[in-house]
Amino acid sequence: MPRGDKSSYTDKQKRQADHIEQGYEDRGTSHAEAERRAWATVNKQTGGGKKSGSGRGTKENHESARRGGHIGGSSQSAAARSAAAKKGWETRRKHGRG
């Protein structure tokens, strides 16, 4: 089976990839890059092409879909994070824990 052959994927996986690809294209990503990202996401979620048989394989992990493409880290701005750190330091200093 040559690289890039999608015959081992289920219909559901192909639908998932199409849907993810459409979402990337709607946000301005090129068709080729959107397709590459979509299949990478499907592979990450489902562990690649599925083979038939009851109970085979591992469970699906939809963490990448749940995150919705958000970048990790704090939801606070850098200034708010800095202010919170300064406030915490002052509190620890006052109570002799610094």
Residue pairs with C-beta under 8 A, 6 or more apart in sequence:
1 7
1 8
6 14
6 39
6 49
7 49
8 48
8 49
8 50
8 51
9 17
9 42
9 49
9 50
10 49
10 50
13 42
13 46
13 49
13 50
16 38
16 41
16 42
16 45
16 46
17 35
17 38
17 39
17 41
17 42
18 38
20 37
20 38
20 41
20 42
21 31
21 34
21 35
21 37
21 38
22 34
24 33
24 34
24 37
24 38
25 31
25 34
29 37
41 64
41 65
44 61
44 64
45 60
45 61
45 62
45 64
45 65
46 60
47 57
47 58
47 60
50 56
50 57
51 57
74 81
76 84
89 98
92 98
